[in-house]
Amino acid sequence: MIGWAGPPEGSIFRDPAGKLKEALKRQLAMIHARIEAKKIARLALTELRSAMAAEEEERQAQRAAEAALEEAALKASHRTEAKLLKVVEKMEREEMKRAEEEEEMRAKARRGREKEKEEKKAKREREEKREKAEKDKKAASKRTERRVEGDDADDRKTRTKVGKRQRVAREKRGALGGVGKK
């Protein structure tokens, strides 16, 4: 044998201690990497938790601000509602007062119209009485005139009747021979 040169290059048998050291170094590096990864993970988790806590605080602050804003809006709404209610009540009172005034004006106008009607009625009644009195007076004077005319007519009739009788009597006498002619 010519000299055995040993195990071939790259063989695990070539330098077993070196290879073992090498494997241990790799394992140690992997362990360090894992430890480092765990540290990084813990740091990341801590960062994440602090970020989440900060976010939660921010959300709570935002909720508190919204609640305060909502409460302020509610108070403002109540104040506005109270003011509006006062305005509405004032308007209703004014409307009622205006309606009462209008009703009073209508009542005055109605009383005025009724008084005017009564005055017209009284005036009409006075006119009717006056006209009736005039009519009665005229009727009485006509009756008197008729009576006088009637008396005159009666006198005329009587005179005509007497005249007729006398004519008839004259005519009879004339027919008898002319006796009694004047």
Accessible surface in RSA format (square Angstrom, percent):
REM  Atomic radii and reference values for relative SASA: ProtOr
REM  Chains: A
REM  Algorithm: Lee & Richards
REM  Probe-radius: 1.40
REM  Slices: 20
REM RES _ NUM      All-atoms   Total-Side   Main-Chain    Non-polar    All polar
REM                ABS   REL    ABS   REL    ABS   REL    ABS   REL    ABS   REL
RES MET A   1   192.02  99.4 113.31  75.0  78.71 187.4 109.58  93.2  82.44 109.2
RES ILE A   2   160.23  91.2 147.47 109.9  12.76  30.7 154.42 111.2   5.81  15.8
RES GLY A   3    65.85  81.2   0.00   N/A  65.85  81.2  41.59 114.1  24.26  54.3
RES TRP A   4   185.26  74.3 153.22  74.2  32.05  75.2 132.52  70.7  52.75  85.6
RES ALA A   5    92.72  85.3  62.08  95.8  30.65  69.7  73.01 102.8  19.71  52.2
RES GLY A   6    17.88  22.1   0.00   N/A  17.88  22.1   6.66  18.3  11.22  25.1
RES PRO A   7    25.94  18.9  22.88  20.9   3.06  11.1  25.37  20.9   0.58   3.6
RES PRO A   8    98.72  71.9  87.67  79.9  11.05  40.2  98.72  81.5   0.00   0.0
RES GLU A   9   145.13  83.3 120.70  91.3  24.43  58.2  60.10 116.2  85.03  69.4
RES GLY A  10    66.25  81.7   0.00   N/A  66.25  81.7  34.66  95.1  31.60  70.8
RES SER A  11    23.44  19.8  14.24  19.0   9.21  21.2  16.57  35.3   6.87   9.6
RES ILE A  12   118.22  67.3 111.93  83.4   6.30  15.2 111.93  80.6   6.30  17.1
RES PHE A  13   146.00  73.0 136.44  84.5   9.56  24.9 136.66  82.9   9.34  26.7
RES ARG A  14   102.97  43.2  81.49  41.5  21.49  51.2  19.74  27.0  83.23  50.4
RES ASP A  15    75.66  53.0  74.71  74.4   0.94   2.2  24.01  56.5  51.65  51.5
RES PRO A  16    86.16  62.8  80.65  73.5   5.51  20.0  82.65  68.2   3.50  21.8
RES ALA A  17    63.24  58.1  57.32  88.5   5.92  13.5  62.58  88.1   0.66   1.7
RES GLY A  18    24.77  30.5   0.00   N/A  24.77  30.5  19.78  54.3   4.99  11.2
RES LYS A  19    86.22  42.1  82.98  50.9   3.25   7.7  42.48  38.2  43.74  46.6
RES LEU A  20   114.64  63.8 111.52  79.8   3.12   7.8 114.39  80.3   0.26   0.7
RES LYS A  21   133.75  65.2 132.41  81.2   1.34   3.2  76.04  68.4  57.71  61.5
RES GLU A  22    88.56  50.8  88.08  66.6   0.47   1.1  24.02  46.5  64.54  52.7
RES ALA A  23    36.77  33.8  35.37  54.6   1.40   3.2  36.25  51.1   0.52   1.4
RES LEU A  24   100.95  56.2  98.69  70.6   2.26   5.7  98.92  69.5   2.03   5.5
RES LYS A  25   135.13  65.9 129.44  79.4   5.70  13.6  77.40  69.7  57.74  61.5
RES ARG A  26   139.38  58.5 136.72  69.7   2.66   6.3  62.91  86.0  76.47  46.3
RES GLN A  27   105.06  58.7 104.30  76.2   0.76   1.8  24.62  52.4  80.44  61.0
RES LEU A  28    96.74  53.9  95.83  68.6   0.91   2.3  96.43  67.7   0.31   0.8
RES ALA A  29    58.84  54.1  49.02  75.7   9.82  22.3  54.94  77.4   3.90  10.3
RES MET A  30   104.82  54.3 102.02  67.5   2.80   6.7  77.89  66.2  26.93  35.7
RES ILE A  31    82.51  47.0  82.31  61.3   0.20   0.5  82.51  59.4   0.00   0.0
RES HIS A  32   104.16  56.9 102.10  71.0   2.06   5.3  74.38  76.7  29.78  34.6
RES ALA A  33    59.90  55.1  48.21  74.4  11.69  26.6  55.56  78.2   4.35  11.5
RES ARG A  34   143.75  60.4 141.22  72.0   2.53   6.0  49.56  67.7  94.19  57.1
RES ILE A  35    81.13  46.2  80.35  59.9   0.78   1.9  80.86  58.2   0.27   0.7
RES GLU A  36    90.30  51.8  90.30  68.3   0.00   0.0  35.32  68.3  54.98  44.9
RES ALA A  37    54.83  50.4  47.71  73.6   7.12  16.2  51.51  72.5   3.32   8.8
RES LYS A  38   124.48  60.7 121.87  74.8   2.61   6.2  66.90  60.2  57.58  61.3
RES LYS A  39   106.14  51.8 104.06  63.8   2.08   4.9  56.21  50.6  49.93  53.2
RES ILE A  40   102.44  58.3 102.02  76.0   0.42   1.0 102.02  73.5   0.42   1.2
RES ALA A  41    56.51  52.0  47.70  73.6   8.81  20.0  53.54  75.4   2.97   7.9
RES ARG A  42   147.89  62.1 145.82  74.3   2.07   4.9  62.40  85.3  85.49  51.8
RES LEU A  43   119.35  66.5 118.98  85.1   0.37   0.9 119.13  83.7   0.22   0.6
RES ALA A  44    55.37  50.9  45.21  69.8  10.16  23.1  51.78  72.9   3.59   9.5
RES LEU A  45    80.88  45.0  77.61  55.5   3.27   8.2  80.41  56.5   0.47   1.3
RES THR A  46    85.11  60.5  82.90  84.0   2.21   5.3  61.29  82.3  23.82  36.0
RES GLU A  47   119.69  68.7 117.50  88.9   2.19   5.2  36.53  70.7  83.16  67.9
RES LEU A  48   101.47  56.5  97.72  69.9   3.75   9.4 100.66  70.7   0.81   2.2
RES ARG A  49   154.42  64.8 149.41  76.2   5.01  11.9  53.04  72.5 101.39  61.4
RES SER A  50    62.56  52.9  52.56  70.2   9.99  23.0  45.99  97.9  16.57  23.2
RES ALA A  51    51.29  47.2  42.36  65.4   8.92  20.3  49.67  69.9   1.62   4.3
RES MET A  52   114.37  59.2 110.99  73.5   3.37   8.0  97.65  83.0  16.71  22.1
RES ALA A  53    50.40  46.3  42.66  65.8   7.74  17.6  49.64  69.9   0.76   2.0
RES ALA A  54    56.57  52.0  49.64  76.6   6.93  15.8  52.49  73.9   4.08  10.8
RES GLU A  55    94.52  54.3  92.18  69.7   2.34   5.6  32.19  62.3  62.33  50.9
RES GLU A  56    63.32  36.4  63.32  47.9   0.00   0.0  35.60  68.9  27.72  22.6
RES GLU A  57   116.98  67.2 112.51  85.1   4.46  10.6  38.72  74.9  78.25  63.9
RES GLU A  58   123.45  70.9 116.76  88.3   6.69  15.9  38.03  73.6  85.42  69.7
RES ARG A  59   105.50  44.3 104.75  53.4   0.75   1.8  42.83  58.5  62.67  38.0
RES GLN A  60    98.22  54.9  93.71  68.5   4.50  10.7  24.32  51.8  73.90  56.0
RES ALA A  61    62.63  57.6  50.05  77.2  12.58  28.6  58.07  81.8   4.55  12.1
RES GLN A  62   104.57  58.5  98.81  72.2   5.76  13.7  29.70  63.2  74.87  56.8
RES ARG A  63   127.33  53.5 123.39  62.9   3.95   9.4  60.35  82.5  66.98  40.6
RES ALA A  64    61.80  56.8  49.87  77.0  11.93  27.1  57.80  81.4   3.99  10.6
RES ALA A  65    62.06  57.1  50.15  77.4  11.91  27.1  58.20  82.0   3.86  10.2
RES GLU A  66    96.43  55.4  92.91  70.3   3.53   8.4  38.69  74.8  57.74  47.1
RES ALA A  67    60.09  55.2  50.71  78.3   9.38  21.3  56.76  79.9   3.33   8.8
RES ALA A  68    60.53  55.7  50.64  78.2   9.89  22.5  55.84  78.6   4.70  12.4
RES LEU A  69   131.88  73.4 128.10  91.6   3.78   9.5 130.81  91.9   1.07   2.9
RES GLU A  70   125.71  72.2 120.62  91.3   5.10  12.1  39.02  75.5  86.69  70.8
RES GLU A  71    95.49  54.8  91.71  69.4   3.79   9.0  30.41  58.8  65.08  53.1
RES ALA A  72    55.51  51.0  48.35  74.6   7.16  16.3  53.22  74.9   2.29   6.1
RES ALA A  73    59.43  54.6  47.70  73.6  11.73  26.7  55.45  78.1   3.99  10.6
RES LEU A  74   101.23  56.4  97.93  70.1   3.29   8.3 100.83  70.8   0.40   1.1
RES LYS A  75   112.24  54.8 110.71  67.9   1.53   3.6  63.43  57.1  48.81  52.0
RES ALA A  76    38.77  35.6  37.88  58.5   0.89   2.0  38.55  54.3   0.22   0.6
RES SER A  77    55.63  47.0  46.05  61.5   9.58  22.1  27.08  57.7  28.55  40.0
RES HIS A  78   102.97  56.3  98.80  68.7   4.17  10.7  76.01  78.3  26.96  31.4
RES ARG A  79   140.41  59.0 135.87  69.3   4.53  10.8  64.64  88.3  75.76  45.9
RES THR A  80    83.93  59.7  82.73  83.9   1.20   2.9  60.55  81.3  23.38  35.3
RES GLU A  81   106.93  61.4 103.58  78.4   3.35   8.0  32.94  63.7  73.99  60.4
RES ALA A  82    47.96  44.1  42.43  65.5   5.53  12.6  46.97  66.1   0.99   2.6
RES LYS A  83   139.63  68.1 138.10  84.7   1.54   3.7  83.19  74.9  56.44  60.1
RES LEU A  84   107.52  59.9 105.10  75.2   2.42   6.1 107.25  75.3   0.27   0.7
RES LEU A  85   102.46  57.1 100.14  71.6   2.31   5.8 102.16  71.7   0.29   0.8
RES LYS A  86   143.50  70.0 139.25  85.4   4.25  10.1  84.00  75.6  59.50  63.4
RES VAL A  87    75.25  49.5  74.30  67.3   0.95   2.3  75.23  65.4   0.02   0.0
RES VAL A  88    60.45  39.8  60.19  54.5   0.27   0.6  60.40  52.5   0.05   0.1
RES GLU A  89    75.10  43.1  74.02  56.0   1.08   2.6  20.72  40.1  54.38  44.4
RES LYS A  90   114.46  55.8 114.46  70.2   0.00   0.0  57.60  51.8  56.86  60.6
RES MET A  91   116.24  60.2 112.80  74.7   3.44   8.2  97.35  82.8  18.89  25.0
RES GLU A  92    98.65  56.6  95.09  71.9   3.56   8.5  36.48  70.6  62.17  50.8
RES ARG A  93   146.15  61.4 140.73  71.7   5.42  12.9  72.47  99.0  73.68  44.7
RES GLU A  94    77.25  44.4  73.49  55.6   3.76   8.9  31.27  60.5  45.98  37.5
RES GLU A  95    93.93  53.9  93.93  71.1   0.00   0.0  42.51  82.2  51.42  42.0
RES MET A  96   123.08  63.7 119.88  79.3   3.21   7.6  95.39  81.1  27.69  36.7
RES LYS A  97   130.93  63.9 128.92  79.1   2.01   4.8  73.15  65.8  57.79  61.6
RES ARG A  98   114.87  48.2 113.45  57.8   1.42   3.4  44.52  60.8  70.35  42.6
RES ALA A  99    48.48  44.6  43.58  67.3   4.90  11.1  45.56  64.2   2.92   7.7
RES GLU A 100   113.07  64.9 105.82  80.1   7.26  17.3  45.22  87.5  67.86  55.4
RES GLU A 101    86.30  49.5  84.83  64.2   1.47   3.5  34.77  67.3  51.53  42.1
RES GLU A 102    77.86  44.7  76.35  57.8   1.51   3.6  26.39  51.0  51.47  42.0
RES GLU A 103    83.90  48.2  83.90  63.5   0.00   0.0  44.87  86.8  39.02  31.9
RES GLU A 104   100.32  57.6  94.78  71.7   5.54  13.2  30.89  59.8  69.43  56.7
RES MET A 105   131.99  68.4 127.29  84.2   4.70  11.2 104.34  88.7  27.65  36.6
RES ARG A 106   124.85  52.4 121.98  62.2   2.88   6.9  58.73  80.3  66.13  40.1
RES ALA A 107    19.63  18.0  19.41  30.0   0.22   0.5  19.55  27.5   0.08   0.2
RES LYS A 108   121.95  59.5 113.96  69.9   7.99  19.0  64.05  57.7  57.90  61.7
RES ALA A 109    47.35  43.5  34.21  52.8  13.14  29.9  45.96  64.7   1.39   3.7
RES ARG A 110   103.09  43.3 103.09  52.6   0.00   0.0  38.09  52.1  65.00  39.4
RES ARG A 111   135.10  56.7 130.75  66.7   4.35  10.3  68.86  94.1  66.24  40.1
RES GLY A 112    37.19  45.9   0.00   N/A  37.19  45.9  32.69  89.7   4.49  10.1
RES ARG A 113   133.01  55.8 131.01  66.8   2.00   4.8  62.14  84.9  70.87  43.0
RES GLU A 114    86.93  49.9  85.76  64.9   1.17   2.8  30.25  58.5  56.67  46.3
RES LYS A 115   132.33  64.6 129.74  79.6   2.59   6.2  74.42  67.0  57.91  61.7
RES GLU A 116    91.62  52.6  90.11  68.2   1.51   3.6  22.90  44.3  68.72  56.1
RES LYS A 117   142.13  69.3 138.12  84.7   4.02   9.6  83.13  74.8  59.01  62.9
RES GLU A 118   116.27  66.8 110.99  84.0   5.27  12.6  41.36  80.0  74.90  61.2
RES GLU A 119    97.52  56.0  91.43  69.2   6.09  14.5  43.68  84.5  53.83  44.0
RES LYS A 120   118.74  57.9 114.96  70.5   3.78   9.0  69.28  62.4  49.46  52.7
RES LYS A 121   114.16  55.7 114.16  70.0   0.00   0.0  57.22  51.5  56.94  60.7
RES ALA A 122    38.76  35.6  35.86  55.3   2.90   6.6  37.80  53.2   0.96   2.5
RES LYS A 123   122.98  60.0 122.98  75.5   0.00   0.0  65.84  59.3  57.14  60.9
RES ARG A 124   132.66  55.7 128.30  65.4   4.36  10.4  53.11  72.6  79.56  48.2
RES GLU A 125    78.73  45.2  77.71  58.8   1.02   2.4  25.23  48.8  53.50  43.7
RES ARG A 126   148.12  62.2 143.07  72.9   5.04  12.0  71.96  98.3  76.16  46.2
RES GLU A 127    62.98  36.2  62.54  47.3   0.44   1.1  25.15  48.6  37.83  30.9
RES GLU A 128    95.87  55.0  91.65  69.3   4.21  10.0  36.80  71.2  59.06  48.2
RES LYS A 129   149.37  72.9 142.87  87.7   6.51  15.5  88.04  79.2  61.33  65.3
RES ARG A 130   116.85  49.1 110.40  56.3   6.45  15.4  66.83  91.3  50.02  30.3
RES GLU A 131    95.80  55.0  92.41  69.9   3.38   8.1  29.64  57.3  66.16  54.0
RES LYS A 132   134.61  65.7 131.47  80.7   3.14   7.5  77.43  69.7  57.18  60.9
RES ALA A 133    59.46  54.7  49.43  76.3  10.03  22.8  55.83  78.6   3.63   9.6
RES GLU A 134    75.86  43.6  74.42  56.3   1.44   3.4  30.90  59.8  44.97  36.7
RES LYS A 135   149.14  72.8 145.83  89.5   3.30   7.9  90.69  81.6  58.45  62.3
RES ASP A 136    77.43  54.2  74.78  74.4   2.65   6.3  27.83  65.5  49.60  49.5
RES LYS A 137   155.69  76.0 148.71  91.2   6.98  16.6  97.61  87.9  58.08  61.9
RES LYS A 138   132.82  64.8 131.68  80.8   1.14   2.7  77.71  69.9  55.11  58.7
RES ALA A 139    38.55  35.4  33.38  51.5   5.16  11.7  37.87  53.3   0.68   1.8
RES ALA A 140    40.51  37.2  39.07  60.3   1.43   3.3  39.70  55.9   0.81   2.1
RES SER A 141    51.77  43.7  45.82  61.1   5.95  13.7  39.66  84.5  12.11  17.0
RES LYS A 142   114.85  56.0 113.76  69.8   1.08   2.6  57.92  52.1  56.93  60.6
RES ARG A 143   129.10  54.2 125.78  64.1   3.32   7.9  50.34  68.8  78.76  47.7
RES THR A 144    66.98  47.6  66.98  67.9   0.00   0.0  49.59  66.6  17.39  26.3
RES GLU A 145    96.52  55.4  93.95  71.1   2.57   6.1  34.11  66.0  62.41  51.0
RES ARG A 146   149.32  62.7 144.59  73.7   4.73  11.3  54.02  73.8  95.30  57.8
RES ARG A 147   148.80  62.5 140.51  71.6   8.29  19.7  65.01  88.8  83.79  50.8
RES VAL A 148    80.30  52.8  79.67  72.1   0.63   1.5  80.30  69.8   0.00   0.0
RES GLU A 149    97.01  55.7  96.89  73.3   0.12   0.3  34.69  67.1  62.32  50.9
RES GLY A 150    26.12  32.2   0.00   N/A  26.12  32.2  25.85  70.9   0.27   0.6
RES ASP A 151    78.26  54.8  76.63  76.3   1.63   3.9  22.20  52.2  56.06  55.9
RES ASP A 152    60.47  42.4  60.23  59.9   0.24   0.6   8.97  21.1  51.50  51.4
RES ALA A 153    29.50  27.1  29.00  44.8   0.50   1.1  29.50  41.5   0.00   0.0
RES ASP A 154    78.03  54.7  76.59  76.2   1.44   3.4  22.78  53.6  55.25  55.1
RES ASP A 155    69.43  48.6  67.71  67.4   1.72   4.1   8.37  19.7  61.07  60.9
RES ARG A 156   132.76  55.7 131.55  67.1   1.21   2.9  53.23  72.8  79.53  48.2
RES LYS A 157   121.70  59.4 120.43  73.9   1.27   3.0  68.55  61.7  53.15  56.6
RES THR A 158    75.13  53.4  73.82  74.8   1.31   3.1  55.38  74.4  19.75  29.8
RES ARG A 159   151.69  63.7 143.44  73.1   8.25  19.7  71.53  97.8  80.16  48.6
RES THR A 160    78.85  56.1  75.02  76.1   3.82   9.1  71.43  95.9   7.42  11.2
RES LYS A 161   118.61  57.9 117.04  71.8   1.57   3.7  62.91  56.6  55.71  59.3
RES VAL A 162    58.54  38.5  58.37  52.8   0.17   0.4  58.54  50.9   0.00   0.0
RES GLY A 163    21.64  26.7   0.00   N/A  21.64  26.7  21.03  57.7   0.61   1.4
RES LYS A 164   123.81  60.4 123.40  75.7   0.41   1.0  67.07  60.4  56.74  60.4
RES ARG A 165   155.70  65.4 149.84  76.4   5.86  14.0  67.16  91.8  88.54  53.7
RES GLN A 166    90.48  50.6  88.07  64.4   2.41   5.7  28.37  60.4  62.11  47.1
RES ARG A 167   119.65  50.2 119.53  60.9   0.12   0.3  45.24  61.8  74.42  45.1
RES VAL A 168    73.49  48.4  73.44  66.5   0.04   0.1  73.44  63.8   0.04   0.1
RES ALA A 169    36.42  33.5  32.46  50.1   3.96   9.0  35.83  50.5   0.59   1.6
RES ARG A 170   116.94  49.1 113.90  58.1   3.05   7.3  39.84  54.4  77.10  46.7
RES GLU A 171   117.55  67.5 105.93  80.1  11.62  27.7  47.05  91.0  70.49  57.6
RES LYS A 172   133.92  65.3 129.28  79.3   4.64  11.1  78.92  71.0  54.99  58.6
RES ARG A 173    93.31  39.2  93.18  47.5   0.13   0.3  32.83  44.9  60.48  36.7
RES GLY A 174    27.87  34.4   0.00   N/A  27.87  34.4  10.48  28.8  17.39  38.9
RES ALA A 175    90.39  83.1  48.05  74.1  42.34  96.3  60.56  85.3  29.83  79.0
RES LEU A 176   142.34  79.3 112.38  80.4  29.96  75.3 116.57  81.9  25.76  69.3
RES GLY A 177    58.49  72.1   0.00   N/A  58.49  72.1  32.74  89.9  25.75  57.7
RES GLY A 178    33.97  41.9   0.00   N/A  33.97  41.9  14.89  40.9  19.08  42.7
RES VAL A 179   106.03  69.8 100.90  91.3   5.13  12.4 106.03  92.1   0.00   0.0
RES GLY A 180    37.59  46.4   0.00   N/A  37.59  46.4  26.02  71.4  11.57  25.9
RES LYS A 181   146.97  71.7 118.96  73.0  28.01  66.7  63.93  57.5  83.04  88.4
RES LYS A 182   244.71 119.4 167.81 103.0  76.90 183.1 142.24 128.0 102.47 109.1
END  Absolute sums over single chains surface
CHAIN  1 A    17466.8      16055.5       1411.4      10412.0       7054.8
END  Absolute sums over all chains
TOTAL         17466.8      16055.5       1411.4      10412.0       7054.8
